[in-house]
Amino acid sequence: MSLSIFDQYGHVSRAINPADVEALPDDQRAILMTTLTACRDAEDCEAKISELRIAVNKSMHAYDRAVLAHDAAQPKVTHQAALLATLAANDPDHYPAPKKPRPINPKIKTALVTALQELTTVRDALQNATAEFKTLSRARGEAIGRWMKCQAPITPESVTRAYIARGDAERVGIANGTIIPPPEPKPGHVWPIEAARAVKAKRAPQYFGNATVKR
């Protein structure tokens, strides 16, 4: 028995029929449960990595803003101030000591340290999740390999037989009333301007070489 456990995106399908799972032999059912667990663990880790990447991006922007605010709060040192500070240090008797710069607001320093800590924490979490995903991805691949090995071989003949059997079952179900056929498609709405253009196109003359044929 062949059971499809993945959707069109390669993820674990949420529409697996429990009856098909119960119909499997015990050994195949155990392999299936192991495969589903490994695949879902890897998918959860992938989602976690995506969230952490977004968090790292936000933390980097916050850290950049904190660095800019810290740099803007630093006292501006000009060439004249640096020269006066050098002269005062070498000859304090003739040159007065420059005034000490205004201290930086401690809140700005605290914000910078906090932003750096948050960025470091999120980066470490992303690194750990990436390393964990390598292990989970390898386990997922091995589990899928075991699941594929216990499946019946797929050949062109088996695919054809399954397609014919599915078509026969659908026709029988429609005849018995157990399967409701899809409704007939309704004609599309035609806007008046489109209808007028169609009529005008039909009345337009056609040109065949040197001859003109009117409708």
Backbone as JSON, one array per atom type, in Angstrom:
{
  "sequence": "MSLSIFDQYGHVSRAINPADVEALPDDQRAILMTTLTACRDAEDCEAKISELRIAVNKSMHAYDRAVLAHDAAQPKVTHQAALLATLAANDPDHYPAPKKPRPINPKIKTALVTALQELTTVRDALQNATAEFKTLSRARGEAIGRWMKCQAPITPESVTRAYIARGDAERVGIANGTIIPPPEPKPGHVWPIEAARAVKAKRAPQYFGNATVKR",
  "N": [[0.85, -1.2, 0.0], [0.57, 2.18, -0.87], [1.16, 5.29, 0.54], [0.69, 8.68, 0.59], [2.44, 11.12, 2.24], [3.22, 13.7, 2.14], [2.75, 17.14, 1.19], [2.2, 19.41, -1.61], [4.24, 21.17, -1.21], [6.3, 19.85, -0.07], [6.13, 19.5, 2.64], [4.94, 17.93, 5.67], [1.88, 16.42, 5.18], [-1.28, 17.68, 6.14], [-3.58, 16.36, 5.73], [-3.74, 13.61, 6.02], [-5.26, 10.52, 5.88], [-6.66, 8.97, 8.66], [-7.67, 6.38, 8.55], [-6.25, 5.16, 6.5], [-3.77, 5.09, 7.69], [-4.23, 3.35, 9.84], [-4.67, 1.06, 8.41], [-2.21, 0.19, 7.67], [0.53, -2.14, 8.0], [1.97, -3.2, 11.18], [4.76, -2.76, 11.4], [5.29, -0.97, 9.3], [3.64, 1.12, 10.14], [4.93, 1.95, 12.47], [7.35, 2.88, 11.39], [6.3, 4.94, 9.85], [5.28, 6.71, 11.83], [7.65, 7.43, 13.1], [8.88, 8.74, 10.97], [7.1, 10.89, 10.49], [7.35, 12.28, 12.91], [10.08, 13.02, 12.84], [10.11, 14.63, 10.55], [8.34, 16.71, 11.24], [9.66, 17.8, 13.43], [11.94, 18.82, 12.16], [10.71, 20.69, 10.45], [9.59, 22.44, 12.34], [11.94, 23.42, 13.43], [12.97, 24.75, 11.22], [11.06, 26.79, 10.94], [11.56, 28.1, 13.34], [14.16, 29.02, 12.89], [13.68, 30.85, 10.84], [12.15, 32.77, 12.22], [14.08, 33.6, 14.08], [15.98, 34.74, 12.41], [14.62, 36.99, 11.52], [14.38, 38.26, 13.98], [17.1, 38.73, 14.53], [17.68, 40.56, 12.52], [16.05, 42.72, 13.29], [17.2, 43.27, 15.79], [19.76, 44.03, 15.01], [19.21, 46.45, 13.67], [18.21, 47.91, 15.85], [20.51, 47.99, 17.45], [22.22, 49.45, 15.78], [20.9, 51.92, 15.77], [21.22, 52.57, 18.46], [24.01, 52.81, 18.6], [24.4, 55.02, 16.9], [23.05, 56.99, 18.39], [24.67, 57.0, 20.67], [27.11, 57.85, 19.6], [26.36, 60.37, 18.71], [25.97, 61.63, 21.13], [28.5, 61.95, 22.09], [31.14, 64.17, 23.07], [32.14, 66.83, 20.91], [35.27, 67.0, 19.54], [37.47, 69.4, 18.57], [40.12, 70.6, 16.38], [41.37, 72.82, 17.52], [40.69, 72.52, 20.23], [41.96, 70.14, 20.82], [44.6, 70.92, 20.42], [44.92, 72.92, 22.4], [44.56, 71.3, 24.67], [46.84, 69.71, 24.49], [48.89, 71.59, 24.72], [48.35, 72.54, 27.29], [48.86, 70.27, 28.75], [51.59, 69.97, 28.38], [52.69, 72.4, 29.16], [51.6, 73.55, 31.79], [51.75, 75.91, 33.26], [51.53, 78.15, 31.65], [49.37, 77.69, 30.04], [45.95, 77.29, 30.46], [44.12, 74.51, 31.86], [41.94, 72.62, 29.82], [38.33, 72.66, 29.82], [36.46, 70.04, 31.27], [34.71, 67.65, 29.34], [31.14, 67.5, 28.95], [29.47, 64.96, 30.75], [28.29, 61.87, 29.35], [24.88, 60.98, 28.9], [23.7, 58.58, 31.13], [21.6, 56.88, 30.43], [21.79, 56.58, 27.7], [24.15, 55.11, 27.4], [23.34, 52.81, 28.77], [21.26, 51.93, 27.08], [22.74, 51.29, 24.81], [24.37, 49.18, 25.72], [22.37, 47.34, 26.41], [21.16, 46.87, 23.91], [23.3, 45.67, 22.57], [23.61, 43.33, 24.1], [21.15, 42.06, 23.63], [21.34, 41.63, 20.86], [23.56, 39.9, 20.77], [22.52, 37.7, 22.2], [20.39, 36.86, 20.54], [21.77, 36.23, 18.22], [23.36, 34.1, 19.11], [21.34, 32.26, 19.68], [20.33, 31.84, 17.11], [22.56, 30.67, 15.9], [22.77, 28.3, 17.39], [20.31, 27.12, 16.75], [20.64, 26.74, 14.01], [22.73, 24.86, 13.98], [21.38, 22.81, 15.27], [19.43, 22.26, 13.4], [20.83, 21.05, 11.34], [21.36, 18.51, 12.38], [18.71, 17.61, 12.78], [17.77, 17.71, 10.16], [19.34, 15.77, 8.93], [18.44, 13.51, 10.32], [15.77, 13.55, 9.49], [16.06, 13.03, 6.73], [17.1, 10.41, 6.81], [14.95, 9.08, 8.01], [12.93, 9.45, 6.11], [14.08, 8.01, 4.04], [13.98, 5.39, 5.1], [11.21, 5.1, 5.18], [10.53, 5.23, 2.46], [11.77, 2.95, 1.53], [10.22, 0.89, 2.53], [7.96, 1.01, 1.01], [5.81, 0.0, -1.69], [7.22, -0.71, -4.9], [7.16, 1.82, -7.39], [5.99, 1.82, -10.58], [5.56, 2.45, -14.14], [3.39, 0.87, -14.93], [2.05, 0.34, -12.5], [1.27, 2.94, -11.81], [-0.48, 3.51, -13.92], [-2.45, 1.52, -13.5], [-3.4, 2.37, -10.98], [-4.45, 4.86, -11.67], [-6.52, 4.12, -13.44], [-8.09, 2.57, -11.73], [-8.84, 4.52, -9.85], [-10.35, 6.21, -11.49], [-12.42, 4.47, -12.27], [-13.59, 3.99, -9.74], [-14.5, 6.55, -9.15], [-16.41, 6.99, -11.18], [-18.26, 4.97, -10.55], [-19.01, 5.84, -8.0], [-20.24, 8.29, -8.62], [-22.38, 7.33, -10.12], [-23.74, 5.84, -8.2], [-24.41, 7.81, -6.44], [-22.92, 8.38, -4.23], [-20.77, 10.04, -4.58], [-20.64, 13.39, -5.26], [-20.93, 15.02, -8.25], [-18.9, 17.61, -9.73], [-20.22, 20.95, -10.09], [-21.66, 22.27, -13.13], [-19.79, 24.57, -15.09], [-20.54, 28.02, -14.9], [-21.63, 30.39, -17.35], [-19.47, 33.04, -18.22], [-19.62, 36.5, -17.22], [-20.48, 38.94, -19.58], [-19.5, 42.05, -20.48], [-21.27, 44.99, -21.58], [-19.78, 46.67, -23.33], [-17.86, 44.92, -24.29], [-19.47, 43.09, -25.66], [-20.47, 44.8, -27.65], [-18.12, 45.4, -29.03], [-17.55, 42.86, -30.04], [-19.7, 42.45, -31.81], [-19.2, 44.53, -33.61], [-16.77, 43.68, -34.62], [-17.56, 41.42, -36.03], [-19.09, 42.58, -38.05], [-17.24, 43.98, -39.44], [-15.43, 44.52, -42.48], [-13.56, 42.02, -44.32], [-10.34, 41.62, -45.64], [-8.97, 40.21, -48.44], [-6.3, 39.95, -50.09], [-6.61, 41.77, -52.98], [-9.3, 41.87, -52.88], [-12.29, 42.7, -51.22], [-14.37, 41.54, -48.73], [-17.54, 41.77, -47.46], [-19.41, 41.26, -44.51]],
  "CA": [[0.0, 0.0, 0.0], [1.35, 3.42, -0.97], [0.49, 6.38, 1.26], [1.39, 9.95, 0.4], [2.45, 11.83, 3.52], [3.73, 15.05, 1.92], [1.94, 17.98, 0.33], [2.89, 19.89, -2.8], [5.39, 21.99, -0.83], [7.3, 19.0, 0.55], [5.91, 19.43, 4.07], [4.05, 16.85, 6.11], [0.5, 16.72, 4.83], [-2.24, 17.74, 7.25], [-4.8, 15.68, 5.29], [-3.52, 12.16, 6.0], [-6.46, 9.82, 6.35], [-6.33, 8.02, 9.74], [-8.02, 5.01, 8.18], [-5.13, 4.61, 5.74], [-2.68, 4.8, 8.63], [-4.59, 2.15, 10.6], [-4.62, -0.1, 7.53], [-0.82, -0.22, 7.45], [1.07, -3.13, 8.95], [2.54, -2.61, 12.39], [6.12, -2.28, 11.18], [5.21, 0.24, 8.48], [3.05, 2.19, 10.93], [5.98, 2.46, 13.36], [8.26, 3.67, 10.55], [5.58, 6.15, 9.48], [5.23, 7.62, 12.97], [9.0, 7.98, 13.27], [9.13, 9.69, 9.88], [6.31, 12.1, 10.71], [7.95, 13.01, 14.03], [11.34, 13.62, 12.4], [9.81, 15.69, 9.59], [7.74, 17.85, 11.93], [10.72, 18.44, 14.22], [12.77, 19.62, 11.24], [9.92, 21.83, 9.99], [9.52, 23.39, 13.45], [13.25, 24.07, 13.54], [13.06, 25.7, 10.1], [10.25, 27.96, 11.29], [12.27, 28.8, 14.4], [15.29, 29.72, 12.28], [13.13, 32.02, 10.13], [11.8, 33.78, 13.22], [15.31, 34.13, 14.67], [16.6, 35.63, 11.43], [13.91, 38.27, 11.59], [14.76, 38.89, 15.24], [18.47, 39.24, 14.39], [17.61, 41.77, 11.69], [15.51, 43.81, 14.11], [18.19, 43.61, 16.82], [20.84, 44.78, 14.37], [18.74, 47.82, 13.47], [18.16, 48.56, 17.16], [21.89, 48.25, 17.88], [22.74, 50.55, 14.96], [20.34, 53.18, 16.28], [21.85, 52.86, 19.76], [25.37, 53.29, 18.32], [24.3, 56.38, 16.39], [22.7, 57.88, 19.5], [25.84, 57.12, 21.54], [28.11, 58.69, 18.91], [25.88, 61.75, 18.69], [26.11, 62.2, 22.46], [29.91, 62.16, 22.42], [31.55, 65.58, 22.88], [32.85, 67.11, 19.67], [36.65, 67.45, 19.77], [38.0, 70.11, 17.42], [41.59, 70.69, 16.34], [41.8, 73.82, 18.48], [40.57, 71.97, 21.58], [43.03, 69.15, 20.99], [45.87, 71.66, 20.54], [44.97, 73.53, 23.73], [44.76, 70.25, 25.66], [48.24, 69.28, 24.4], [49.72, 72.65, 25.29], [48.14, 72.57, 28.74], [49.52, 69.13, 29.36], [53.04, 70.14, 28.33], [53.09, 73.63, 29.85], [50.4, 73.96, 32.53], [51.88, 77.23, 33.87], [51.15, 79.2, 30.71], [48.11, 77.37, 29.36], [44.99, 76.72, 31.42], [43.59, 73.18, 31.51], [40.62, 72.72, 29.18], [37.18, 72.21, 30.61], [36.09, 68.65, 31.06], [33.46, 67.56, 28.55], [29.92, 67.12, 29.66], [29.33, 63.49, 30.75], [27.22, 61.31, 28.52], [23.7, 60.52, 29.63], [23.83, 57.14, 31.4], [20.56, 56.13, 29.75], [22.27, 56.25, 26.34], [25.07, 54.0, 27.56], [22.57, 51.61, 29.13], [20.56, 51.47, 25.89], [23.72, 50.67, 23.92], [24.75, 47.89, 26.3], [21.22, 46.44, 26.31], [21.0, 46.47, 22.51], [24.37, 44.72, 22.25], [23.31, 42.06, 24.75], [20.05, 41.42, 22.9], [21.85, 41.16, 19.58], [24.4, 38.73, 21.03], [21.66, 36.59, 22.59], [19.64, 36.36, 19.38], [22.73, 35.6, 17.3], [23.72, 32.79, 19.67], [20.19, 31.37, 19.5], [20.29, 31.48, 15.7], [23.65, 29.74, 15.64], [22.42, 27.0, 17.98], [19.22, 26.53, 15.97], [21.19, 26.28, 12.73], [23.44, 23.61, 14.25], [20.38, 21.78, 15.58], [18.71, 21.91, 12.18], [21.66, 20.11, 10.57], [21.11, 17.18, 12.95], [17.33, 17.22, 12.51], [17.63, 17.48, 8.73], [19.92, 14.46, 8.64], [17.5, 12.5, 10.84], [14.6, 13.53, 8.62], [16.4, 12.33, 5.51], [17.21, 8.97, 7.08], [13.61, 8.54, 8.26], [12.22, 9.37, 4.82], [14.66, 6.88, 3.31], [13.41, 4.14, 5.62], [9.8, 5.03, 4.78], [10.45, 4.94, 1.03], [12.2, 1.57, 1.29], [9.16, -0.06, 2.87], [6.84, 1.2, 0.11], [5.81, -0.83, -2.9], [7.89, -0.01, -6.0], [6.28, 2.55, -8.31], [6.33, 1.6, -11.98], [4.52, 3.01, -15.02], [2.2, 0.01, -14.91], [1.31, 0.57, -11.25], [0.64, 4.26, -11.89], [-1.62, 3.39, -14.84], [-3.5, 0.76, -12.83], [-3.99, 3.21, -9.93], [-5.26, 5.9, -12.33], [-7.74, 3.49, -13.95], [-8.93, 2.2, -10.59], [-9.43, 5.72, -9.28], [-11.4, 6.67, -12.39], [-13.57, 3.57, -12.15], [-14.25, 4.23, -8.45], [-15.21, 7.83, -9.22], [-17.61, 6.81, -12.0], [-19.22, 4.18, -9.78], [-19.54, 6.69, -6.94], [-21.18, 9.26, -9.2], [-23.59, 6.6, -10.5], [-24.46, 5.45, -6.98], [-24.79, 8.99, -5.68], [-22.04, 8.6, -3.08], [-19.87, 11.14, -4.95], [-21.37, 14.47, -5.92], [-20.09, 15.55, -9.32], [-18.74, 19.07, -9.66], [-21.26, 21.65, -10.86], [-21.28, 22.76, -14.45], [-19.32, 25.97, -15.02], [-21.48, 29.04, -15.35], [-21.05, 31.28, -18.38], [-18.91, 34.27, -17.66], [-20.35, 37.74, -17.49], [-19.99, 39.71, -20.71], [-19.84, 43.46, -20.33], [-21.87, 45.52, -22.81], [-18.79, 47.2, -24.26], [-17.23, 43.78, -24.95], [-20.43, 42.58, -26.63], [-20.5, 45.73, -28.78], [-16.89, 45.21, -29.81], [-17.66, 41.6, -30.77], [-20.62, 42.67, -32.93], [-18.51, 45.38, -34.57], [-15.75, 42.88, -35.29], [-18.22, 40.54, -36.99], [-19.58, 43.37, -39.19], [-16.13, 44.63, -40.14], [-15.07, 43.81, -43.72], [-12.32, 41.28, -44.35], [-9.53, 41.91, -46.81], [-8.25, 39.06, -49.0], [-5.56, 40.46, -51.24], [-7.23, 42.98, -53.56], [-10.75, 41.77, -52.77], [-12.87, 43.02, -49.92], [-15.59, 40.79, -48.5], [-18.34, 42.31, -46.36], [-20.27, 40.27, -43.87]],
  "C": [[0.87, 1.24, 0.0], [0.54, 4.56, -0.35], [1.33, 7.63, 1.09], [1.29, 10.76, 1.69], [2.94, 13.26, 3.38], [2.78, 15.81, 1.01], [2.77, 18.47, -0.84], [4.11, 20.75, -2.48], [6.49, 21.16, -0.16], [7.18, 18.92, 2.06], [5.0, 18.26, 4.41], [2.61, 17.25, 5.85], [-0.38, 16.71, 6.07], [-3.53, 16.98, 6.92], [-4.59, 14.18, 5.17], [-4.75, 11.48, 6.6], [-6.08, 8.85, 7.47], [-6.65, 6.58, 9.39], [-6.9, 4.36, 7.37], [-3.95, 4.27, 6.65], [-2.98, 3.52, 9.42], [-4.52, 0.9, 9.73], [-3.2, -0.58, 7.27], [-0.43, -1.34, 8.39], [1.76, -2.44, 10.12], [3.94, -2.04, 12.15], [6.14, -1.02, 10.34], [4.63, 1.4, 9.26], [4.08, 2.79, 11.89], [6.97, 3.32, 12.59], [7.6, 4.99, 10.16], [5.56, 7.15, 10.63], [6.6, 8.23, 13.24], [9.3, 9.01, 12.21], [8.37, 10.99, 10.09], [6.91, 12.93, 11.85], [9.23, 13.72, 13.6], [11.08, 14.78, 11.44], [9.23, 16.93, 10.28], [8.76, 18.57, 12.83], [11.6, 19.32, 13.33], [12.01, 20.84, 10.74], [9.79, 22.88, 11.09], [10.84, 24.13, 13.62], [13.45, 25.07, 12.41], [12.27, 26.96, 10.4], [10.93, 28.78, 12.39], [13.45, 29.6, 13.84], [14.81, 30.96, 11.53], [12.78, 33.14, 11.11], [13.06, 34.41, 13.83], [16.04, 35.04, 13.69], [15.93, 37.0, 11.41], [14.28, 39.01, 12.87], [16.18, 39.44, 15.19], [18.48, 40.52, 13.57], [17.1, 42.95, 12.5], [16.52, 44.24, 15.18], [19.37, 44.37, 16.24], [20.46, 46.22, 14.12], [18.69, 48.59, 14.8], [19.57, 48.89, 17.67], [22.51, 49.39, 17.07], [22.19, 51.9, 15.43], [20.96, 53.56, 17.62], [23.28, 53.37, 19.56], [25.35, 54.72, 17.81], [23.96, 57.37, 17.5], [23.89, 58.07, 20.44], [26.91, 58.01, 20.9], [27.67, 60.15, 18.88], [26.02, 62.42, 20.05], [27.56, 62.46, 22.86], [30.28, 63.63, 22.2], [32.39, 65.73, 21.61], [34.24, 67.69, 20.01], [37.17, 68.08, 18.48], [39.53, 70.12, 17.47], [42.11, 71.7, 17.36], [41.76, 73.28, 19.91], [41.67, 70.94, 21.84], [44.39, 69.83, 21.17], [45.99, 72.3, 21.92], [45.19, 72.48, 24.82], [46.21, 69.76, 25.65], [49.17, 70.32, 25.02], [49.58, 72.72, 26.81], [48.82, 71.4, 29.43], [51.03, 69.29, 29.4], [53.51, 71.36, 29.12], [51.89, 74.16, 30.64], [50.51, 75.34, 33.15], [51.4, 78.33, 32.93], [49.79, 78.95, 30.05], [47.14, 76.74, 30.36], [44.48, 75.35, 30.93], [42.2, 73.34, 30.88], [39.51, 72.2, 30.09], [36.86, 70.75, 30.27], [34.78, 68.58, 30.28], [32.29, 67.11, 29.41], [29.76, 65.61, 29.62], [28.14, 63.04, 29.91], [26.08, 60.83, 29.41], [23.81, 59.02, 29.89], [22.76, 56.3, 30.73], [21.01, 55.72, 28.34], [23.25, 55.08, 26.4], [24.33, 52.71, 27.89], [21.83, 51.05, 27.92], [21.51, 50.77, 24.92], [24.12, 49.28, 24.44], [23.61, 46.88, 26.17], [21.02, 45.96, 24.88], [22.07, 45.47, 22.09], [24.11, 43.35, 22.88], [22.18, 41.32, 24.02], [20.52, 40.87, 21.56], [22.71, 39.91, 19.75], [23.56, 37.5, 21.38], [20.93, 35.99, 21.4], [20.59, 35.68, 18.39], [23.15, 34.22, 17.8], [22.57, 31.79, 19.49], [20.08, 30.92, 18.05], [21.39, 30.48, 15.35], [23.34, 28.35, 16.2], [21.3, 26.32, 17.19], [19.71, 26.02, 14.62], [21.95, 24.97, 12.91], [22.46, 22.48, 14.55], [19.65, 21.33, 14.32], [19.52, 20.94, 11.32], [21.42, 18.68, 11.07], [19.7, 16.71, 12.63], [17.11, 16.94, 11.03], [18.2, 16.12, 8.33], [19.0, 13.34, 9.13], [16.25, 12.41, 9.98], [14.89, 12.78, 7.32], [16.51, 10.82, 5.7], [15.82, 8.35, 7.31], [12.81, 8.44, 6.97], [12.77, 8.22, 3.98], [14.12, 5.54, 3.78], [11.95, 3.98, 5.2], [9.67, 4.68, 3.3], [10.85, 3.5, 0.74], [11.09, 0.56, 1.58], [7.92, 0.1, 2.0], [6.95, 0.26, -1.08], [6.47, -0.05, -4.04], [6.87, 0.61, -6.96], [6.81, 2.36, -9.72], [5.28, 2.28, -12.86], [3.24, 2.17, -15.04], [1.38, 0.23, -13.65], [0.61, 1.93, -11.25], [-0.59, 4.21, -12.8], [-2.76, 2.64, -14.19], [-4.19, 1.6, -11.75], [-4.88, 4.29, -10.54], [-6.58, 5.32, -12.84], [-8.67, 3.11, -12.81], [-9.58, 3.41, -9.95], [-10.54, 6.26, -10.16], [-12.63, 5.8, -12.33], [-14.33, 3.81, -10.85], [-15.03, 5.54, -8.48], [-16.47, 7.7, -10.07], [-18.68, 6.01, -11.26], [-19.83, 5.02, -8.66], [-20.52, 7.72, -7.45], [-22.48, 8.57, -9.59], [-24.42, 6.21, -9.29], [-24.94, 6.63, -6.17], [-23.93, 9.23, -4.46], [-21.05, 9.73, -3.33], [-20.67, 12.18, -5.71], [-20.48, 15.04, -7.01], [-19.96, 17.06, -9.2], [-19.8, 19.76, -10.5], [-20.72, 22.11, -12.21], [-20.82, 24.21, -14.35], [-20.35, 26.94, -15.59], [-20.83, 29.92, -16.41], [-20.58, 32.59, -17.75], [-19.72, 35.49, -18.05], [-19.68, 38.5, -18.63], [-20.45, 41.15, -20.56], [-20.38, 44.0, -21.65], [-20.83, 46.04, -23.81], [-18.07, 46.06, -24.99], [-18.17, 43.17, -25.99], [-20.5, 43.47, -27.86], [-19.26, 45.58, -29.65], [-16.95, 43.92, -30.62], [-18.57, 41.75, -31.98], [-19.94, 43.5, -34.0], [-17.44, 44.6, -35.33], [-16.37, 41.94, -36.32], [-18.67, 41.31, -38.24], [-18.44, 43.99, -39.99], [-15.78, 43.85, -41.4], [-13.72, 43.1, -43.57], [-11.63, 41.53, -45.68], [-8.76, 40.65, -47.2], [-7.53, 39.54, -50.26], [-6.16, 41.75, -51.74], [-8.73, 42.97, -53.42], [-11.17, 42.05, -51.34], [-14.2, 42.3, -49.8], [-16.29, 41.4, -47.29], [-19.23, 41.22, -45.81], [-21.71, 40.79, -43.81]]
}
